[in-house]
């Protein structure tokens, strides 16, 4: 898929934590996150928006469920969620935040 290839080329300059980097696509709305194998985005929630994770590459576990390339998960406003790269290669996620109102 051409879009996936383009997103994977993005400059992942924003470091979230060791082994987790972010490329901003649209400020406060969409970004790509690159997780090295074994890395985790810790449990958190968003007060004012829903968040969608679409797996572009790799395999992740979100709230105990496994998601692979082409699958997505929607986190509702206020719902706590985390994301762990359970695969042996990097995982790339497209994240989009949707206003809850």
N, C-alpha and C positions, 0 to 999 in steps of 0.2 A: 504494500500500500504506500503510495507516494507521500501522503501526509505523515504516516508513521516514520518513514525514512527521514523526512525533513525535521520532525520533532526530535529525533534521536541525534541530529547534528547540532542542536541548539547549544549555546554556551551556558553550561551549568555552573555559574560563578557564585551563586549564593549558597554558602555552606550552612546547612541546618544543624548538623552535628557531624562527628567523625563518620565518614562513609555514606553520608546522605547529603545530596546537593540538589539545588532547585534552579530552574530556568523560568523566569517570568515571561509569560506570553501576553497577558493582559493584566495589568496591576489590579489586585484585589478580586479578580474574576477567574483567571485560568493560569495554570503553570504546569510544568513537567517536573517530576521528581525522579531522581536516580538513586536507587538504594543498592549498595553493595551487598553481596551474599551475607546473610546472618544479621543484617542491620534492621533496626526497628524504629518506626515513628511512634513515640510513646502515646499512651492513652491521653486523649484531649477531646474537647468539644468546641463548637462554635455557637455563640449565643444568638446571632442574628441571621445566619444563613445555613442552607443545606450544602453538603459537599459531596461531589461524585468523584469516585476513583475509577478510571478506565485503565486496564492493564494493557500496555503496548508491547511489553517484552517481559519475559520471565514469569515468576510465580510468587504470589504473596498470600499471606494469611491476614484477613481482616476479621476481627472479633471471632476467631476460631474457625472461620470458613476459608477454604482455599479458592483463590481466583487465579486464572491463567490468562495468557494473551487472548484478547478479544472479549473478555468478561469485564463487568463493572459492578460496583457497589455504591449505593446511595446512603449517605449518613444524614439523617434528618436533623433539623435544627435542634440543638440542645442535647442530642444523642452522643454519648461518649464513644470514641472509636480509636483504634490503633491500626498499624500496618507493619507486618514483618515480612522481610524477604526470606522465604523458606527454600528458595532454589539455590543452585550451585553457580549461577551466573547473575549479573546485575539485573535488577528489575527497573523498568521505566514505567511511570504512571502519569497519565494526564489527569490533572485535578481541576475541577470546575466548581466554583462556589455560586450558588443560586440564592438570591434574596428570599428570605422566608415570608415576606409580605406580599 
